[in-house]
């Protein structure tokens, strides 16, 4: 997954690119109504019930 910025509309796209053939282009595009800043990063966390 990666973000792409559309500077003409000040919006972004979340692109899902297959790891088997990245040159084939994205398999999904999700429009984000605001511009996502360059350098945005996050972490994956394990799914599961909340800790109590």
ModelCIF file with pLDDT and N, C-alpha, C, O atoms, coordinates in Angstrom:
data_MODEL
#
_entry.id   MODEL 
#
_entity.id                         1 
_entity.type                       polymer 
_entity.pdbx_number_of_molecules   1 
#
_entity_poly.entity_id                      1 
_entity_poly.type                           'polypeptide(L)' 
_entity_poly.nstd_linkage                   no 
_entity_poly.nstd_monomer                   no 
_entity_poly.pdbx_seq_one_letter_code       
;(UNK)(UNK)(UNK)(UNK)(UNK)(UNK)(UNK)(UNK)(UNK)(UNK)(UNK)(UNK)(UNK)(UNK)(UNK)(UNK)
(UNK)(UNK)(UNK)(UNK)(UNK)(UNK)(UNK)(UNK)(UNK)(UNK)(UNK)(UNK)(UNK)(UNK)(UNK)(UNK)
(UNK)(UNK)(UNK)(UNK)(UNK)(UNK)(UNK)(UNK)(UNK)(UNK)(UNK)(UNK)(UNK)(UNK)(UNK)(UNK)
(UNK)(UNK)(UNK)(UNK)
;
_entity_poly.pdbx_seq_one_letter_code_can   XXXXXXXXXXXXXXXXXXXXXXXXXXXXXXXXXXXXXXXXXXXXXXXXXXXX 
_entity_poly.pdbx_strand_id                 A 
#
loop_
_entity_poly_seq.entity_id 
_entity_poly_seq.num 
_entity_poly_seq.mon_id 
_entity_poly_seq.hetero 
1 1  UNK n 
1 2  UNK n 
1 3  UNK n 
1 4  UNK n 
1 5  UNK n 
1 6  UNK n 
1 7  UNK n 
1 8  UNK n 
1 9  UNK n 
1 10 UNK n 
1 11 UNK n 
1 12 UNK n 
1 13 UNK n 
1 14 UNK n 
1 15 UNK n 
1 16 UNK n 
1 17 UNK n 
1 18 UNK n 
1 19 UNK n 
1 20 UNK n 
1 21 UNK n 
1 22 UNK n 
1 23 UNK n 
1 24 UNK n 
1 25 UNK n 
1 26 UNK n 
1 27 UNK n 
1 28 UNK n 
1 29 UNK n 
1 30 UNK n 
1 31 UNK n 
1 32 UNK n 
1 33 UNK n 
1 34 UNK n 
1 35 UNK n 
1 36 UNK n 
1 37 UNK n 
1 38 UNK n 
1 39 UNK n 
1 40 UNK n 
1 41 UNK n 
1 42 UNK n 
1 43 UNK n 
1 44 UNK n 
1 45 UNK n 
1 46 UNK n 
1 47 UNK n 
1 48 UNK n 
1 49 UNK n 
1 50 UNK n 
1 51 UNK n 
1 52 UNK n 
#
_struct_asym.id          A 
_struct_asym.entity_id   1 
#
loop_
_ma_qa_metric.id 
_ma_qa_metric.mode 
_ma_qa_metric.name 
_ma_qa_metric.software_group_id 
_ma_qa_metric.type 
1 global pLDDT . pLDDT 
2 local  pLDDT . pLDDT 
#
_ma_qa_metric_global.metric_id      1 
_ma_qa_metric_global.metric_value   87.02 
_ma_qa_metric_global.model_id       1 
_ma_qa_metric_global.ordinal_id     1 
#
loop_
_ma_qa_metric_local.label_asym_id 
_ma_qa_metric_local.label_comp_id 
_ma_qa_metric_local.label_seq_id 
_ma_qa_metric_local.metric_id 
_ma_qa_metric_local.metric_value 
_ma_qa_metric_local.model_id 
_ma_qa_metric_local.ordinal_id 
A UNK 1  2 89.00 1 1  
A UNK 2  2 88.00 1 2  
A UNK 3  2 88.00 1 3  
A UNK 4  2 91.00 1 4  
A UNK 5  2 91.00 1 5  
A UNK 6  2 89.00 1 6  
A UNK 7  2 89.00 1 7  
A UNK 8  2 91.00 1 8  
A UNK 9  2 91.00 1 9  
A UNK 10 2 90.00 1 10 
A UNK 11 2 91.00 1 11 
A UNK 12 2 93.00 1 12 
A UNK 13 2 94.00 1 13 
A UNK 14 2 92.00 1 14 
A UNK 15 2 94.00 1 15 
A UNK 16 2 95.00 1 16 
A UNK 17 2 95.00 1 17 
A UNK 18 2 94.00 1 18 
A UNK 19 2 91.00 1 19 
A UNK 20 2 93.00 1 20 
A UNK 21 2 94.00 1 21 
A UNK 22 2 92.00 1 22 
A UNK 23 2 94.00 1 23 
A UNK 24 2 95.00 1 24 
A UNK 25 2 94.00 1 25 
A UNK 26 2 96.00 1 26 
A UNK 27 2 97.00 1 27 
A UNK 28 2 97.00 1 28 
A UNK 29 2 95.00 1 29 
A UNK 30 2 94.00 1 30 
A UNK 31 2 93.00 1 31 
A UNK 32 2 91.00 1 32 
A UNK 33 2 91.00 1 33 
A UNK 34 2 88.00 1 34 
A UNK 35 2 89.00 1 35 
A UNK 36 2 86.00 1 36 
A UNK 37 2 83.00 1 37 
A UNK 38 2 80.00 1 38 
A UNK 39 2 78.00 1 39 
A UNK 40 2 73.00 1 40 
A UNK 41 2 73.00 1 41 
A UNK 42 2 74.00 1 42 
A UNK 43 2 73.00 1 43 
A UNK 44 2 71.00 1 44 
A UNK 45 2 76.00 1 45 
A UNK 46 2 79.00 1 46 
A UNK 47 2 80.00 1 47 
A UNK 48 2 77.00 1 48 
A UNK 49 2 79.00 1 49 
A UNK 50 2 73.00 1 50 
A UNK 51 2 71.00 1 51 
A UNK 52 2 70.00 1 52 
#
loop_
_atom_site.group_PDB 
_atom_site.id 
_atom_site.type_symbol 
_atom_site.label_atom_id 
_atom_site.label_alt_id 
_atom_site.label_comp_id 
_atom_site.label_asym_id 
_atom_site.label_entity_id 
_atom_site.label_seq_id 
_atom_site.pdbx_PDB_ins_code 
_atom_site.Cartn_x 
_atom_site.Cartn_y 
_atom_site.Cartn_z 
_atom_site.occupancy 
_atom_site.B_iso_or_equiv 
_atom_site.pdbx_formal_charge 
_atom_site.auth_seq_id 
_atom_site.auth_comp_id 
_atom_site.auth_asym_id 
_atom_site.auth_atom_id 
_atom_site.pdbx_PDB_model_num 
ATOM 1   N N  . UNK A 1 1  ? 0.845   -1.163  0.000   1.00 89.00 ? 1  UNK A N  1 
ATOM 2   C CA . UNK A 1 1  ? 0.000   0.000   0.000   1.00 89.00 ? 1  UNK A CA 1 
ATOM 3   C C  . UNK A 1 1  ? 0.892   1.228   0.000   1.00 89.00 ? 1  UNK A C  1 
ATOM 4   O O  . UNK A 1 1  ? 1.968   1.253   0.597   1.00 89.00 ? 1  UNK A O  1 
ATOM 5   N N  . UNK A 1 2  ? 0.403   2.238   -0.691  1.00 88.00 ? 2  UNK A N  1 
ATOM 6   C CA . UNK A 1 2  ? 1.118   3.502   -0.734  1.00 88.00 ? 2  UNK A CA 1 
ATOM 7   C C  . UNK A 1 2  ? 0.125   4.632   -0.981  1.00 88.00 ? 2  UNK A C  1 
ATOM 8   O O  . UNK A 1 2  ? -1.001  4.394   -1.418  1.00 88.00 ? 2  UNK A O  1 
ATOM 9   N N  . UNK A 1 3  ? 0.540   5.838   -0.705  1.00 88.00 ? 3  UNK A N  1 
ATOM 10  C CA . UNK A 1 3  ? -0.294  7.001   -0.978  1.00 88.00 ? 3  UNK A CA 1 
ATOM 11  C C  . UNK A 1 3  ? 0.225   7.717   -2.217  1.00 88.00 ? 3  UNK A C  1 
ATOM 12  O O  . UNK A 1 3  ? 1.430   7.766   -2.464  1.00 88.00 ? 3  UNK A O  1 
ATOM 13  N N  . UNK A 1 4  ? -0.694  8.267   -2.986  1.00 91.00 ? 4  UNK A N  1 
ATOM 14  C CA . UNK A 1 4  ? -0.363  9.138   -4.112  1.00 91.00 ? 4  UNK A CA 1 
ATOM 15  C C  . UNK A 1 4  ? -1.119  10.440  -3.905  1.00 91.00 ? 4  UNK A C  1 
ATOM 16  O O  . UNK A 1 4  ? -2.264  10.438  -3.451  1.00 91.00 ? 4  UNK A O  1 
ATOM 17  N N  . UNK A 1 5  ? -0.478  11.546  -4.239  1.00 91.00 ? 5  UNK A N  1 
ATOM 18  C CA . UNK A 1 5  ? -1.089  12.867  -4.047  1.00 91.00 ? 5  UNK A CA 1 
ATOM 19  C C  . UNK A 1 5  ? -1.549  13.413  -5.395  1.00 91.00 ? 5  UNK A C  1 
ATOM 20  O O  . UNK A 1 5  ? -0.813  13.354  -6.380  1.00 91.00 ? 5  UNK A O  1 
ATOM 21  N N  . UNK A 1 6  ? -2.755  13.938  -5.432  1.00 89.00 ? 6  UNK A N  1 
ATOM 22  C CA . UNK A 1 6  ? -3.276  14.660  -6.595  1.00 89.00 ? 6  UNK A CA 1 
ATOM 23  C C  . UNK A 1 6  ? -3.198  16.143  -6.252  1.00 89.00 ? 6  UNK A C  1 
ATOM 24  O O  . UNK A 1 6  ? -4.075  16.680  -5.576  1.00 89.00 ? 6  UNK A O  1 
ATOM 25  N N  . UNK A 1 7  ? -2.157  16.788  -6.718  1.00 89.00 ? 7  UNK A N  1 
ATOM 26  C CA . UNK A 1 7  ? -1.930  18.193  -6.347  1.00 89.00 ? 7  UNK A CA 1 
ATOM 27  C C  . UNK A 1 7  ? -2.921  19.133  -7.017  1.00 89.00 ? 7  UNK A C  1 
ATOM 28  O O  . UNK A 1 7  ? -3.114  20.254  -6.547  1.00 89.00 ? 7  UNK A O  1 
ATOM 29  N N  . UNK A 1 8  ? -3.554  18.703  -8.107  1.00 91.00 ? 8  UNK A N  1 
ATOM 30  C CA . UNK A 1 8  ? -4.522  19.576  -8.775  1.00 91.00 ? 8  UNK A CA 1 
ATOM 31  C C  . UNK A 1 8  ? -5.794  19.729  -7.954  1.00 91.00 ? 8  UNK A C  1 
ATOM 32  O O  . UNK A 1 8  ? -6.464  20.759  -8.032  1.00 91.00 ? 8  UNK A O  1 
ATOM 33  N N  . UNK A 1 9  ? -6.135  18.698  -7.155  1.00 91.00 ? 9  UNK A N  1 
ATOM 34  C CA . UNK A 1 9  ? -7.353  18.747  -6.347  1.00 91.00 ? 9  UNK A CA 1 
ATOM 35  C C  . UNK A 1 9  ? -7.067  18.744  -4.852  1.00 91.00 ? 9  UNK A C  1 
ATOM 36  O O  . UNK A 1 9  ? -7.996  18.768  -4.044  1.00 91.00 ? 9  UNK A O  1 
ATOM 37  N N  . UNK A 1 10 ? -5.773  18.714  -4.470  1.00 90.00 ? 10 UNK A N  1 
ATOM 38  C CA . UNK A 1 10 ? -5.352  18.686  -3.071  1.00 90.00 ? 10 UNK A CA 1 
ATOM 39  C C  . UNK A 1 10 ? -5.992  17.523  -2.316  1.00 90.00 ? 10 UNK A C  1 
ATOM 40  O O  . UNK A 1 10 ? -6.466  17.675  -1.190  1.00 90.00 ? 10 UNK A O  1 
ATOM 41  N N  . UNK A 1 11 ? -5.992  16.353  -2.970  1.00 91.00 ? 11 UNK A N  1 
ATOM 42  C CA . UNK A 1 11 ? -6.503  15.120  -2.381  1.00 91.00 ? 11 UNK A CA 1 
ATOM 43  C C  . UNK A 1 11 ? -5.437  14.039  -2.502  1.00 91.00 ? 11 UNK A C  1 
ATOM 44  O O  . UNK A 1 11 ? -4.375  14.276  -3.076  1.00 91.00 ? 11 UNK A O  1 
ATOM 45  N N  . UNK A 1 12 ? -5.712  12.866  -1.970  1.00 93.00 ? 12 UNK A N  1 
ATOM 46  C CA . UNK A 1 12 ? -4.778  11.747  -2.046  1.00 93.00 ? 12 UNK A CA 1 
ATOM 47  C C  . UNK A 1 12 ? -5.514  10.479  -2.448  1.00 93.00 ? 12 UNK A C  1 
ATOM 48  O O  . UNK A 1 12 ? -6.743  10.418  -2.430  1.00 93.00 ? 12 UNK A O  1 
ATOM 49  N N  . UNK A 1 13 ? -4.742  9.483   -2.806  1.00 94.00 ? 13 UNK A N  1 
ATOM 50  C CA . UNK A 1 13 ? -5.252  8.144   -3.103  1.00 94.00 ? 13 UNK A CA 1 
ATOM 51  C C  . UNK A 1 13 ? -4.445  7.142   -2.314  1.00 94.00 ? 13 UNK A C  1 
ATOM 52  O O  . UNK A 1 13 ? -3.219  7.237   -2.252  1.00 94.00 ? 13 UNK A O  1 
ATOM 53  N N  . UNK A 1 14 ? -5.123  6.177   -1.708  1.00 92.00 ? 14 UNK A N  1 
ATOM 54  C CA . UNK A 1 14 ? -4.453  5.031   -1.109  1.00 92.00 ? 14 UNK A CA 1 
ATOM 55  C C  . UNK A 1 14 ? -4.464  3.954   -2.180  1.00 92.00 ? 14 UNK A C  1 
ATOM 56  O O  . UNK A 1 14 ? -5.530  3.511   -2.607  1.00 92.00 ? 14 UNK A O  1 
ATOM 57  N N  . UNK A 1 15 ? -3.288  3.530   -2.616  1.00 94.00 ? 15 UNK A N  1 
ATOM 58  C CA . UNK A 1 15 ? -3.164  2.541   -3.685  1.00 94.00 ? 15 UNK A CA 1 
ATOM 59  C C  . UNK A 1 15 ? -2.728  1.203   -3.105  1.00 94.00 ? 15 UNK A C  1 
ATOM 60  O O  . UNK A 1 15 ? -1.801  1.139   -2.298  1.00 94.00 ? 15 UNK A O  1 
ATOM 61  N N  . UNK A 1 16 ? -3.399  0.144   -3.521  1.00 95.00 ? 16 UNK A N  1 
ATOM 62  C CA . UNK A 1 16 ? -3.022  -1.216  -3.129  1.00 95.00 ? 16 UNK A CA 1 
ATOM 63  C C  . UNK A 1 16 ? -2.366  -1.849  -4.350  1.00 95.00 ? 16 UNK A C  1 
ATOM 64  O O  . UNK A 1 16 ? -3.013  -2.042  -5.379  1.00 95.00 ? 16 UNK A O  1 
ATOM 65  N N  . UNK A 1 17 ? -1.079  -2.171  -4.235  1.00 95.00 ? 17 UNK A N  1 
ATOM 66  C CA . UNK A 1 17 ? -0.299  -2.696  -5.354  1.00 95.00 ? 17 UNK A CA 1 
ATOM 67  C C  . UNK A 1 17 ? 0.096   -4.131  -5.035  1.00 95.00 ? 17 UNK A C  1 
ATOM 68  O O  . UNK A 1 17 ? 0.608   -4.399  -3.948  1.00 95.00 ? 17 UNK A O  1 
ATOM 69  N N  . UNK A 1 18 ? -0.135  -5.069  -5.972  1.00 94.00 ? 18 UNK A N  1 
ATOM 70  C CA . UNK A 1 18 ? 0.195   -6.472  -5.681  1.00 94.00 ? 18 UNK A CA 1 
ATOM 71  C C  . UNK A 1 18 ? 1.704   -6.682  -5.613  1.00 94.00 ? 18 UNK A C  1 
ATOM 72  O O  . UNK A 1 18 ? 2.448   -6.181  -6.457  1.00 94.00 ? 18 UNK A O  1 
ATOM 73  N N  . UNK A 1 19 ? 2.151   -7.429  -4.598  1.00 91.00 ? 19 UNK A N  1 
ATOM 74  C CA . UNK A 1 19 ? 3.588   -7.661  -4.468  1.00 91.00 ? 19 UNK A CA 1 
ATOM 75  C C  . UNK A 1 19 ? 4.114   -8.633  -5.522  1.00 91.00 ? 19 UNK A C  1 
ATOM 76  O O  . UNK A 1 19 ? 5.311   -8.636  -5.808  1.00 91.00 ? 19 UNK A O  1 
ATOM 77  N N  . UNK A 1 20 ? 3.238   -9.461  -6.106  1.00 93.00 ? 20 UNK A N  1 
ATOM 78  C CA . UNK A 1 20 ? 3.689   -10.415 -7.116  1.00 93.00 ? 20 UNK A CA 1 
ATOM 79  C C  . UNK A 1 20 ? 4.072   -9.724  -8.422  1.00 93.00 ? 20 UNK A C  1 
ATOM 80  O O  . UNK A 1 20 ? 4.978   -10.175 -9.122  1.00 93.00 ? 20 UNK A O  1 
ATOM 81  N N  . UNK A 1 21 ? 3.371   -8.610  -8.757  1.00 94.00 ? 21 UNK A N  1 
ATOM 82  C CA . UNK A 1 21 ? 3.625   -7.906  -10.014 1.00 94.00 ? 21 UNK A CA 1 
ATOM 83  C C  . UNK A 1 21 ? 3.335   -6.419  -9.836  1.00 94.00 ? 21 UNK A C  1 
ATOM 84  O O  . UNK A 1 21 ? 2.305   -5.933  -10.304 1.00 94.00 ? 21 UNK A O  1 
ATOM 85  N N  . UNK A 1 22 ? 4.228   -5.688  -9.168  1.00 92.00 ? 22 UNK A N  1 
ATOM 86  C CA . UNK A 1 22 ? 3.962   -4.275  -8.910  1.00 92.00 ? 22 UNK A CA 1 
ATOM 87  C C  . UNK A 1 22 ? 3.832   -3.451  -10.188 1.00 92.00 ? 22 UNK A C  1 
ATOM 88  O O  . UNK A 1 22 ? 3.158   -2.421  -10.189 1.00 92.00 ? 22 UNK A O  1 
ATOM 89  N N  . UNK A 1 23 ? 4.464   -3.887  -11.267 1.00 94.00 ? 23 UNK A N  1 
ATOM 90  C CA . UNK A 1 23 ? 4.385   -3.160  -12.531 1.00 94.00 ? 23 UNK A CA 1 
ATOM 91  C C  . UNK A 1 23 ? 3.010   -3.203  -13.170 1.00 94.00 ? 23 UNK A C  1 
ATOM 92  O O  . UNK A 1 23 ? 2.727   -2.431  -14.087 1.00 94.00 ? 23 UNK A O  1 
ATOM 93  N N  . UNK A 1 24 ? 2.151   -4.096  -12.695 1.00 95.00 ? 24 UNK A N  1 
ATOM 94  C CA . UNK A 1 24 ? 0.809   -4.209  -13.278 1.00 95.00 ? 24 UNK A CA 1 
ATOM 95  C C  . UNK A 1 24 ? -0.109  -3.081  -12.796 1.00 95.00 ? 24 UNK A C  1 
ATOM 96  O O  . UNK A 1 24 ? -1.203  -2.895  -13.329 1.00 95.00 ? 24 UNK A O  1 
ATOM 97  N N  . UNK A 1 25 ? 0.336   -2.342  -11.800 1.00 94.00 ? 25 UNK A N  1 
ATOM 98  C CA . UNK A 1 25 ? -0.463  -1.227  -11.299 1.00 94.00 ? 25 UNK A CA 1 
ATOM 99  C C  . UNK A 1 25 ? -1.328  -1.627  -10.125 1.00 94.00 ? 25 UNK A C  1 
ATOM 100 O O  . UNK A 1 25 ? -1.358  -2.794  -9.732  1.00 94.00 ? 25 UNK A O  1 
ATOM 101 N N  . UNK A 1 26 ? -2.033  -0.659  -9.564  1.00 96.00 ? 26 UNK A N  1 
ATOM 102 C CA . UNK A 1 26 ? -2.834  -0.921  -8.377  1.00 96.00 ? 26 UNK A CA 1 
ATOM 103 C C  . UNK A 1 26 ? -4.030  -1.824  -8.661  1.00 96.00 ? 26 UNK A C  1 
ATOM 104 O O  . UNK A 1 26 ? -4.635  -1.762  -9.731  1.00 96.00 ? 26 UNK A O  1 
ATOM 105 N N  . UNK A 1 27 ? -4.358  -2.662  -7.682  1.00 97.00 ? 27 UNK A N  1 
ATOM 106 C CA . UNK A 1 27 ? -5.556  -3.506  -7.775  1.00 97.00 ? 27 UNK A CA 1 
ATOM 107 C C  . UNK A 1 27 ? -6.734  -2.845  -7.076  1.00 97.00 ? 27 UNK A C  1 
ATOM 108 O O  . UNK A 1 27 ? -7.876  -3.275  -7.233  1.00 97.00 ? 27 UNK A O  1 
ATOM 109 N N  . UNK A 1 28 ? -6.456  -1.795  -6.303  1.00 97.00 ? 28 UNK A N  1 
ATOM 110 C CA . UNK A 1 28 ? -7.520  -1.028  -5.646  1.00 97.00 ? 28 UNK A CA 1 
ATOM 111 C C  . UNK A 1 28 ? -7.026  0.397   -5.439  1.00 97.00 ? 28 UNK A C  1 
ATOM 112 O O  . UNK A 1 28 ? -5.846  0.638   -5.185  1.00 97.00 ? 28 UNK A O  1 
ATOM 113 N N  . UNK A 1 29 ? -7.969  1.339   -5.556  1.00 95.00 ? 29 UNK A N  1 
ATOM 114 C CA . UNK A 1 29 ? -7.683  2.754   -5.312  1.00 95.00 ? 29 UNK A CA 1 
ATOM 115 C C  . UNK A 1 29 ? -8.770  3.302   -4.396  1.00 95.00 ? 29 UNK A C  1 
ATOM 116 O O  . UNK A 1 29 ? -9.961  3.146   -4.662  1.00 95.00 ? 29 UNK A O  1 
ATOM 117 N N  . UNK A 1 30 ? -8.344  3.938   -3.325  1.00 94.00 ? 30 UNK A N  1 
ATOM 118 C CA . UNK A 1 30 ? -9.287  4.503   -2.370  1.00 94.00 ? 30 UNK A CA 1 
ATOM 119 C C  . UNK A 1 30 ? -9.008  5.998   -2.298  1.00 94.00 ? 30 UNK A C  1 
ATOM 120 O O  . UNK A 1 30 ? -7.922  6.414   -1.895  1.00 94.00 ? 30 UNK A O  1 
ATOM 121 N N  . UNK A 1 31 ? -9.991  6.803   -2.691  1.00 93.00 ? 31 UNK A N  1 
ATOM 122 C CA . UNK A 1 31 ? -9.810  8.250   -2.686  1.00 93.00 ? 31 UNK A CA 1 
ATOM 123 C C  . UNK A 1 31 ? -9.913  8.778   -1.263  1.00 93.00 ? 31 UNK A C  1 
ATOM 124 O O  . UNK A 1 31 ? -10.846 8.452   -0.530  1.00 93.00 ? 31 UNK A O  1 
ATOM 125 N N  . UNK A 1 32 ? -8.947  9.591   -0.888  1.00 91.00 ? 32 UNK A N  1 
ATOM 126 C CA . UNK A 1 32 ? -8.925  10.248  0.418   1.00 91.00 ? 32 UNK A CA 1 
ATOM 127 C C  . UNK A 1 32 ? -9.240  11.721  0.153   1.00 91.00 ? 32 UNK A C  1 
ATOM 128 O O  . UNK A 1 32 ? -8.521  12.363  -0.613  1.00 91.00 ? 32 UNK A O  1 
ATOM 129 N N  . UNK A 1 33 ? -10.290 12.274  0.759   1.00 91.00 ? 33 UNK A N  1 
ATOM 130 C CA . UNK A 1 33 ? -10.742 13.612  0.395   1.00 91.00 ? 33 UNK A CA 1 
ATOM 131 C C  . UNK A 1 33 ? -9.809  14.756  0.790   1.00 91.00 ? 33 UNK A C  1 
ATOM 132 O O  . UNK A 1 33 ? -10.066 15.903  0.425   1.00 91.00 ? 33 UNK A O  1 
ATOM 133 N N  . UNK A 1 34 ? -8.749  14.478  1.516   1.00 88.00 ? 34 UNK A N  1 
ATOM 134 C CA . UNK A 1 34 ? -7.770  15.500  1.873   1.00 88.00 ? 34 UNK A CA 1 
ATOM 135 C C  . UNK A 1 34 ? -6.383  15.020  1.477   1.00 88.00 ? 34 UNK A C  1 
ATOM 136 O O  . UNK A 1 34 ? -6.179  13.832  1.229   1.00 88.00 ? 34 UNK A O  1 
ATOM 137 N N  . UNK A 1 35 ? -5.442  15.933  1.419   1.00 89.00 ? 35 UNK A N  1 
ATOM 138 C CA . UNK A 1 35 ? -4.074  15.554  1.068   1.00 89.00 ? 35 UNK A CA 1 
ATOM 139 C C  . UNK A 1 35 ? -3.404  14.902  2.272   1.00 89.00 ? 35 UNK A C  1 
ATOM 140 O O  . UNK A 1 35 ? -3.397  15.458  3.371   1.00 89.00 ? 35 UNK A O  1 
ATOM 141 N N  . UNK A 1 36 ? -2.846  13.725  2.052   1.00 86.00 ? 36 UNK A N  1 
ATOM 142 C CA . UNK A 1 36 ? -2.097  13.030  3.102   1.00 86.00 ? 36 UNK A CA 1 
ATOM 143 C C  . UNK A 1 36 ? -0.659  13.535  3.023   1.00 86.00 ? 36 UNK A C  1 
ATOM 144 O O  . UNK A 1 36 ? -0.057  13.464  1.951   1.00 86.00 ? 36 UNK A O  1 
ATOM 145 N N  . UNK A 1 37 ? -0.086  14.040  4.113   1.00 83.00 ? 37 UNK A N  1 
ATOM 146 C CA . UNK A 1 37 ? 1.263   14.609  4.067   1.00 83.00 ? 37 UNK A CA 1 
ATOM 147 C C  . UNK A 1 37 ? 2.312   13.566  3.705   1.00 83.00 ? 37 UNK A C  1 
ATOM 148 O O  . UNK A 1 37 ? 2.212   12.401  4.089   1.00 83.00 ? 37 UNK A O  1 
ATOM 149 N N  . UNK A 1 38 ? 3.320   14.009  2.959   1.00 80.00 ? 38 UNK A N  1 
ATOM 150 C CA . UNK A 1 38 ? 4.450   13.134  2.660   1.00 80.00 ? 38 UNK A CA 1 
ATOM 151 C C  . UNK A 1 38 ? 5.125   12.743  3.963   1.00 80.00 ? 38 UNK A C  1 
ATOM 152 O O  . UNK A 1 38 ? 5.216   13.553  4.886   1.00 80.00 ? 38 UNK A O  1 
ATOM 153 N N  . UNK A 1 39 ? 5.589   11.531  4.040   1.00 78.00 ? 39 UNK A N  1 
ATOM 154 C CA . UNK A 1 39 ? 6.249   11.065  5.251   1.00 78.00 ? 39 UNK A CA 1 
ATOM 155 C C  . UNK A 1 39 ? 5.317   10.448  6.268   1.00 78.00 ? 39 UNK A C  1 
ATOM 156 O O  . UNK A 1 39 ? 5.765   10.009  7.328   1.00 78.00 ? 39 UNK A O  1 
ATOM 157 N N  . UNK A 1 40 ? 4.016   10.403  5.966   1.00 73.00 ? 40 UNK A N  1 
ATOM 158 C CA . UNK A 1 40 ? 3.088   9.754   6.893   1.00 73.00 ? 40 UNK A CA 1 
ATOM 159 C C  . UNK A 1 40 ? 3.469   8.282   7.010   1.00 73.00 ? 40 UNK A C  1 
ATOM 160 O O  . UNK A 1 40 ? 3.759   7.623   6.011   1.00 73.00 ? 40 UNK A O  1 
ATOM 161 N N  . UNK A 1 41 ? 3.465   7.789   8.208   1.00 73.00 ? 41 UNK A N  1 
ATOM 162 C CA . UNK A 1 41 ? 3.752   6.370   8.424   1.00 73.00 ? 41 UNK A CA 1 
ATOM 163 C C  . UNK A 1 41 ? 2.940   5.873   9.611   1.00 73.00 ? 41 UNK A C  1 
ATOM 164 O O  . UNK A 1 41 ? 2.399   6.655   10.394  1.00 73.00 ? 41 UNK A O  1 
ATOM 165 N N  . UNK A 1 42 ? 2.871   4.572   9.720   1.00 74.00 ? 42 UNK A N  1 
ATOM 166 C CA . UNK A 1 42 ? 2.119   3.975   10.806  1.00 74.00 ? 42 UNK A CA 1 
ATOM 167 C C  . UNK A 1 42 ? 2.674   2.611   11.147  1.00 74.00 ? 42 UNK A C  1 
ATOM 168 O O  . UNK A 1 42 ? 3.700   2.196   10.609  1.00 74.00 ? 42 UNK A O  1 
ATOM 169 N N  . UNK A 1 43 ? 2.013   1.931   12.020  1.00 73.00 ? 43 UNK A N  1 
ATOM 170 C CA . UNK A 1 43 ? 2.437   0.595   12.449  1.00 73.00 ? 43 UNK A CA 1 
ATOM 171 C C  . UNK A 1 43 ? 1.265   -0.359  12.363  1.00 73.00 ? 43 UNK A C  1 
ATOM 172 O O  . UNK A 1 43 ? 0.113   0.028   12.560  1.00 73.00 ? 43 UNK A O  1 
ATOM 173 N N  . UNK A 1 44 ? 1.572   -1.609  12.067  1.00 71.00 ? 44 UNK A N  1 
ATOM 174 C CA . UNK A 1 44 ? 0.559   -2.663  12.120  1.00 71.00 ? 44 UNK A CA 1 
ATOM 175 C C  . UNK A 1 44 ? 0.530   -3.177  13.550  1.00 71.00 ? 44 UNK A C  1 
ATOM 176 O O  . UNK A 1 44 ? 1.573   -3.344  14.182  1.00 71.00 ? 44 UNK A O  1 
ATOM 177 N N  . UNK A 1 45 ? -0.649  -3.422  14.045  1.00 76.00 ? 45 UNK A N  1 
ATOM 178 C CA . UNK A 1 45 ? -0.786  -4.004  15.377  1.00 76.00 ? 45 UNK A CA 1 
ATOM 179 C C  . UNK A 1 45 ? -1.610  -5.291  15.259  1.00 76.00 ? 45 UNK A C  1 
ATOM 180 O O  . UNK A 1 45 ? -2.479  -5.389  14.392  1.00 76.00 ? 45 UNK A O  1 
ATOM 181 N N  . UNK A 1 46 ? -1.350  -6.262  16.110  1.00 79.00 ? 46 UNK A N  1 
ATOM 182 C CA . UNK A 1 46 ? -2.097  -7.505  16.022  1.00 79.00 ? 46 UNK A CA 1 
ATOM 183 C C  . UNK A 1 46 ? -3.575  -7.289  16.358  1.00 79.00 ? 46 UNK A C  1 
ATOM 184 O O  . UNK A 1 46 ? -3.919  -6.498  17.236  1.00 79.00 ? 46 UNK A O  1 
ATOM 185 N N  . UNK A 1 47 ? -4.431  -8.003  15.646  1.00 80.00 ? 47 UNK A N  1 
ATOM 186 C CA . UNK A 1 47 ? -5.861  -7.939  15.932  1.00 80.00 ? 47 UNK A CA 1 
ATOM 187 C C  . UNK A 1 47 ? -6.147  -8.819  17.143  1.00 80.00 ? 47 UNK A C  1 
ATOM 188 O O  . UNK A 1 47 ? -5.447  -9.799  17.393  1.00 80.00 ? 47 UNK A O  1 
ATOM 189 N N  . UNK A 1 48 ? -7.144  -8.468  17.859  1.00 77.00 ? 48 UNK A N  1 
ATOM 190 C CA . UNK A 1 48 ? -7.509  -9.267  19.022  1.00 77.00 ? 48 UNK A CA 1 
ATOM 191 C C  . UNK A 1 48 ? -8.396  -8.474  19.948  1.00 77.00 ? 48 UNK A C  1 
ATOM 192 O O  . UNK A 1 48 ? -8.670  -7.298  19.705  1.00 77.00 ? 48 UNK A O  1 
ATOM 193 N N  . UNK A 1 49 ? -8.841  -9.106  20.996  1.00 79.00 ? 49 UNK A N  1 
ATOM 194 C CA . UNK A 1 49 ? -9.708  -8.408  21.939  1.00 79.00 ? 49 UNK A CA 1 
ATOM 195 C C  . UNK A 1 49 ? -8.918  -7.322  22.678  1.00 79.00 ? 49 UNK A C  1 
ATOM 196 O O  . UNK A 1 49 ? -7.714  -7.464  22.887  1.00 79.00 ? 49 UNK A O  1 
ATOM 197 N N  . UNK A 1 50 ? -9.589  -6.255  23.068  1.00 73.00 ? 50 UNK A N  1 
ATOM 198 C CA . UNK A 1 50 ? -8.907  -5.208  23.823  1.00 73.00 ? 50 UNK A CA 1 
ATOM 199 C C  . UNK A 1 50 ? -8.409  -5.726  25.161  1.00 73.00 ? 50 UNK A C  1 
ATOM 200 O O  . UNK A 1 50 ? -9.036  -6.583  25.784  1.00 73.00 ? 50 UNK A O  1 
ATOM 201 N N  . UNK A 1 51 ? -7.296  -5.206  25.584  1.00 71.00 ? 51 UNK A N  1 
ATOM 202 C CA . UNK A 1 51 ? -6.764  -5.599  26.889  1.00 71.00 ? 51 UNK A CA 1 
ATOM 203 C C  . UNK A 1 51 ? -7.582  -4.955  27.990  1.00 71.00 ? 51 UNK A C  1 
ATOM 204 O O  . UNK A 1 51 ? -8.039  -3.819  27.863  1.00 71.00 ? 51 UNK A O  1 
ATOM 205 N N  . UNK A 1 52 ? -7.756  -5.691  29.064  1.00 70.00 ? 52 UNK A N  1 
ATOM 206 C CA . UNK A 1 52 ? -8.535  -5.139  30.197  1.00 70.00 ? 52 UNK A CA 1 
ATOM 207 C C  . UNK A 1 52 ? -7.651  -4.969  31.400  1.00 70.00 ? 52 UNK A C  1 
ATOM 208 O O  . UNK A 1 52 ? -8.115  -4.521  32.449  1.00 70.00 ? 52 UNK A O  1 
#
